[in-house]
Amino acid sequence: MTEKITLGISACLLGENVRYDGGHKLDHFLRDTLGQYVKYVPVCPEAEAGLGIPREAMRLVGDPAEPRLITNKTGIDHTQRMIRWAKDRVAALEKENLHGYIFKKDSPSSGLMRVKVYNDKNMPDKKGVGIFARIFTEHFPLIPVEEEGRLRDPGLRENFIEQIFTLKRWRDTISKNPKKSGMVDFHSRNKLLVMSHSQKHASRMGRIVAGTEKPDDGTSIHRHYENLLMDALRLKATPAKHINVLHHIMGYFKKQLTTDEKQELLEVFDRFRSGHVPLIVPITLLNHYVRKYDQPYLREQTYLNPHPVELRLRAYI
């Protein structure tokens, strides 16, 4: 990729002093590590909606499906103000060509899940979604989204970052070559990556590329393919799914590998399956054989190198 990936993000996570108390919630991994590979578009719904810094703390109240945004002490209702601002803001964000968004957990405006919603007895229920987060995800249903708190989980972190890099590659490929050959090229390079999430989706996407499956709702072929791509990547890539792909890759070397090399690979696969080594170990060994035996198809597979090794994402899963 020649350009950085564009991500929306809650501004406080980059160290901006925009929270209700005038402070921030700087996340060093997001700003300093992931930030080397992305261009952030910072957003603070409450500050940008004109509620001031500092400001009175707020919370969600009422029906979790349609909560109201109310100040804690004075009881001022800012719901409609936030909704109007949020709708205008997501429309403006269309120009940014976002590939993902990272929200601030627990925020009444930006929390993505399990946000507290208080009932008429002043009892909280963790079933809410922040008002801006809800409007954003409804407006951009295909864009990968996560909360910074959940990104501390190694599996969730790797999955999210894999999604944003893949979406960037897809958009770049189709932008440069919107013809069918562009989609064929992308699918060829990313087939094993999709398989690690869903064999079913990989098969359907193959049929789209082959022209045997077409959308029946008027959606373009590119849009139909992208829908399935992002649906697949949202599914968890389990150890069992990875093992299936690892064995598939090993099959490309069956005529070149020595007996000892085959045995070594199988032993490493078993260690990964049992949780004794992380995914990066079998991946590194397979990349070695790709170079040693010069496998051109596998050299192009993003599954073996889906994101910068400097992020060390596969060292923990």
C-alpha positions in Angstrom: 0.0 0.0 0.0 1.3 3.5 -0.9 -1.2 5.4 1.3 -2.0 5.1 4.9 -5.3 3.5 6.0 -7.9 6.1 7.1 -9.5 5.4 10.5 -12.1 7.4 12.5 -11.4 7.4 16.2 -12.7 9.0 19.4 -10.4 12.0 19.8 -9.7 11.4 23.5 -7.9 8.1 22.6 -5.3 10.2 20.8 -4.6 12.3 23.9 -6.9 15.2 23.0 -8.3 16.9 26.1 -12.0 16.7 25.1 -13.6 14.6 27.8 -16.3 15.9 30.1 -13.7 16.6 32.8 -11.3 18.3 30.4 -9.0 15.2 30.3 -8.2 12.5 27.8 -7.9 8.7 27.6 -4.7 8.3 25.5 -4.1 4.8 24.2 -0.4 4.5 23.4 -0.8 1.4 21.1 -3.4 3.2 19.0 -1.5 6.5 18.8 2.1 5.4 18.7 2.1 1.9 17.2 -0.9 1.5 15.0 -0.6 5.2 14.3 2.5 4.5 12.1 0.3 2.8 9.5 -3.0 4.8 9.7 -4.2 8.3 9.2 -6.7 9.1 12.0 -9.8 11.3 11.7 -10.5 12.2 15.3 -14.1 12.9 16.4 -15.5 13.9 19.8 -19.3 13.9 19.5 -20.0 15.9 22.7 -17.4 18.5 22.1 -18.2 18.9 18.4 -21.9 19.1 19.2 -21.2 22.2 21.2 -21.6 20.9 24.7 -18.4 22.4 25.9 -15.1 21.4 27.6 -15.4 20.7 30.5 -19.1 19.9 30.6 -21.6 18.2 32.9 -21.4 14.4 32.7 -24.2 12.7 30.8 -25.8 9.3 30.6 -28.3 7.3 28.6 -31.8 7.0 30.0 -35.0 5.1 29.1 -35.5 2.5 26.4 -32.1 0.9 25.4 -33.4 0.8 21.8 -34.0 4.6 21.8 -32.4 6.1 24.8 -32.2 9.8 25.7 -29.0 11.6 26.5 -29.5 13.4 29.8 -27.1 15.4 32.0 -26.5 13.7 35.4 -27.3 16.6 37.7 -29.4 19.2 35.9 -31.4 16.7 33.8 -31.0 18.6 30.6 -32.0 16.5 27.5 -29.4 16.7 24.7 -30.8 13.8 22.7 -32.1 15.7 19.6 -29.1 18.0 19.6 -26.8 14.9 19.5 -28.9 13.1 16.8 -28.9 16.2 14.5 -25.2 16.7 14.9 -24.4 12.9 14.4 -26.4 12.7 11.2 -24.6 15.7 9.7 -21.2 14.3 10.9 -21.6 10.9 9.4 -22.6 12.5 6.1 -19.4 14.6 6.2 -17.3 11.5 7.0 -18.3 10.0 3.7 -15.7 12.2 2.2 -12.9 10.7 4.3 -13.0 7.2 2.7 -12.8 5.5 6.1 -11.6 1.9 6.4 -12.6 1.5 10.1 -13.5 3.3 13.3 -12.4 2.9 16.9 -14.9 4.0 19.5 -14.5 4.9 23.2 -16.0 2.2 25.4 -18.8 3.1 27.9 -19.4 6.5 26.4 -23.1 7.6 26.1 -22.3 9.1 22.7 -19.5 6.8 21.4 -19.8 3.5 23.2 -20.3 0.6 20.8 -21.8 -2.0 23.1 -22.8 -2.7 26.6 -23.3 1.0 27.4 -25.2 1.7 30.6 -28.8 2.8 30.1 -30.7 3.9 33.3 -34.4 3.1 33.8 -37.0 5.1 35.7 -35.8 3.6 39.0 -32.3 4.8 38.3 -31.0 1.3 37.7 -28.4 0.7 34.9 -28.7 -1.9 32.3 -25.7 -2.6 30.0 -27.7 -3.0 26.8 -27.1 0.4 25.2 -25.2 1.8 22.3 -23.9 5.4 22.2 -26.1 7.7 20.1 -23.3 8.7 17.7 -22.0 5.1 17.5 -25.5 3.8 16.6 -26.0 6.4 13.9 -22.5 5.8 12.5 -22.8 2.0 12.3 -26.3 2.3 10.6 -24.8 4.7 8.1 -21.6 2.7 7.4 -22.7 -1.0 7.9 -19.6 -2.5 6.1 -16.9 -0.5 7.8 -15.0 -2.4 10.5 -15.7 -1.0 14.0 -14.3 -1.7 17.5 -13.9 -0.3 21.0 -10.5 0.5 22.4 -11.2 -1.6 25.4 -11.9 -4.7 23.3 -8.7 -4.1 21.3 -6.7 -5.1 24.3 -7.7 -8.7 23.6 -5.1 -10.1 21.2 -7.6 -12.0 19.1 -10.0 -9.1 18.7 -7.1 -6.7 17.9 -5.7 -9.0 15.2 -9.1 -9.5 13.7 -9.9 -5.8 13.5 -6.6 -4.8 12.1 -6.8 -7.6 9.5 -10.2 -6.2 8.5 -9.0 -2.7 7.9 -5.9 -3.8 5.9 -8.0 -6.1 3.8 -10.7 -3.5 3.1 -7.9 -1.0 2.1 -6.4 -3.6 -0.3 -9.9 -4.3 -1.8 -10.7 -0.7 -2.4 -7.2 0.0 -3.8 -7.5 -2.9 -6.2 -10.9 -2.0 -7.5 -10.0 1.7 -7.8 -7.0 0.8 -10.0 -8.8 -1.9 -12.0 -12.6 -1.9 -11.8 -12.8 -4.6 -14.5 -13.5 -8.2 -13.6 -9.8 -8.9 -13.8 -9.3 -6.7 -10.8 -11.7 -8.7 -8.7 -10.2 -11.9 -9.9 -6.7 -10.7 -8.9 -7.9 -9.7 -5.4 -9.7 -12.9 -4.8 -6.7 -15.0 -5.9 -4.5 -13.1 -3.4 -6.9 -13.2 -0.5 -8.6 -16.6 -0.9 -6.7 -18.3 1.9 -7.3 -15.3 4.2 -11.0 -15.6 3.7 -10.9 -19.3 4.2 -9.4 -18.8 7.6 -12.6 -17.1 8.6 -15.2 -19.0 6.6 -14.9 -21.7 3.9 -18.6 -21.1 3.0 -18.0 -17.4 2.3 -14.8 -18.2 0.3 -16.8 -20.6 -1.9 -19.5 -18.1 -2.6 -17.0 -15.3 -3.4 -15.4 -17.7 -5.8 -18.7 -18.2 -7.5 -19.1 -14.5 -7.8 -15.7 -14.2 -9.4 -16.5 -17.1 -11.8 -19.8 -15.4 -12.7 -22.0 -18.3 -11.5 -23.5 -16.2 -8.6 -25.0 -12.8 -9.1 -26.9 -10.5 -6.7 -30.6 -10.7 -6.9 -31.3 -7.3 -5.2 -29.9 -5.0 -7.8 -26.6 -4.6 -6.0 -23.5 -4.3 -8.1 -21.1 -7.2 -8.4 -18.4 -5.3 -6.6 -20.8 -4.4 -3.8 -22.0 -7.9 -3.5 -18.5 -9.3 -3.3 -17.5 -6.6 -0.7 -20.6 -7.5 1.5 -19.5 -11.1 1.6 -15.9 -10.2 2.2 -16.6 -8.1 5.2 -19.2 -10.6 6.5 -16.6 -13.3 6.3 -13.9 -11.3 8.1 -16.2 -10.5 11.0 -16.3 -14.2 11.7 -13.7 -15.5 14.2 -10.7 -17.2 12.7 -10.4 -20.1 15.1 -7.4 -22.4 15.6 -9.3 -25.2 13.7 -9.9 -22.9 10.8 -6.2 -21.8 10.7 -5.1 -25.5 10.9 -7.3 -26.2 7.8 -5.6 -23.4 5.9 -2.1 -24.3 7.1 -2.6 -27.9 5.8 -3.9 -26.5 2.6 -0.7 -24.4 2.2 1.4 -27.4 3.0 -0.2 -29.3 0.2 1.6 -27.0 -2.3 4.9 -28.4 -1.2 4.1 -32.1 -1.1 6.5 -32.9 -3.9 9.4 -30.8 -2.6 9.3 -31.3 1.2 11.6 -33.9 2.6 10.2 -36.4 5.1 11.8 -34.5 8.0 10.4 -31.2 6.8 6.9 -32.6 6.6 7.2 -34.0 10.1 8.5 -30.7 11.4 5.6 -28.8 9.9 3.0 -31.3 11.3 4.6 -31.0 14.8 4.5 -27.2 14.7 0.8 -27.4 13.5 0.0 -29.6 16.5 1.8 -27.3 18.9 -0.3 -24.4 17.5 -3.5 -26.4 17.8 -2.8 -27.2 21.4 -1.9 -23.6 22.2 1.8 -24.2 23.0 3.0 -21.8 20.2 1.4 -18.8 18.6 0.2 -18.6 15.0 3.4 -16.7 14.0 5.4 -19.9 14.4 3.8 -22.0 11.7 3.4 -19.0 9.5 7.1 -18.2 9.7 8.0 -21.7 8.9 5.7 -21.8 5.9 7.0 -18.4 4.7 10.5 -20.0 4.8 9.3 -22.8 2.5 7.6 -20.4 0.2 11.0 -18.8 -0.4 13.0 -22.0 -0.4 10.8 -23.8 -3.0 9.7 -20.6 -4.9 5.9 -20.9 -4.8 4.6 -17.9 -6.8 1.0 -18.4 -5.9 1.7 -18.6 -2.1 4.1 -15.6 -2.4 1.1 -13.5 -3.2 -1.2 -14.8 -0.5 -2.1 -12.1 2.0 -2.9 -14.8 4.6 0.9 -15.3 5.1 1.5 -11.5 5.5 -1.8 -9.7 6.2 -0.4 -6.8 8.2 3.0 -5.4 9.2 5.0 -7.8 11.3 6.1 -4.9 13.4 2.6 -4.9 15.0 3.3 -8.4 16.3 -0.3 -9.3 16.1 0.1 -13.0 15.4 2.6 -13.4 18.2 -0.2 -13.6 20.7 -2.9 -15.7 19.1 
